[in-house]
C-alpha cells in the first residue's frame, strides 16, 4: 500500500497491542496513527517509547479532557510527532479537540466525521462549519458552544 501515498495508516492492528503496532511501523514508510482510545498521557508515552506511532490521536472525551489532551500535545511536540485530535461524538468533544489542535504546534489535521450526527449538529445552538476541509479557530469563551435546550428536552424523561 506504500505506493498509494496514504497520509497515515490508523491503528493497523488492535490498539491494545502496542508492540505489534511498533512492529508494523518498523516495516513500512506509511506513517502510523494511533491513540484515540488511550486513557492517559502515559499510554501515549508508551506508544512513543515503543516507536509505534508517527501521529498521536488523543480524544478529549476519552483521555481525560482538554488538560490530558494538551499533555499529549506537548509529548507530540517534544518528540516531533504529529498531533491529530480525534474529534468524534458530540459538538462539545469536537470543540475540545479543535481547541487542543489550535493550541498545539504539532497539530496539522483534526479527525472527525461529516456524517449526520444529531449530537454534533442539533445539541448546540451554534453552527459548526467545516468549509473546504477547514474549520476556523474558536473565538468565543470556553468551548464556544451553548446547549440547544429544545433538543435536550426532546430526549428528557420526566420522573414519575
Secondary structure, DSSP 8 states (H G I E B T S, - for coil): -GGG--S-EE-SS-TT-HHHHHHHHHT-SS-EEE-TT--SHHHHHHHHHTT--SEE---HHHHTHHHHHHHHHHHHHHTT-EE--B--SSHHHHHHHHHHHHH-TTB---B---S--HHHHTSBSS----BTTB-----SSTTS--B-HHHHHHT-----
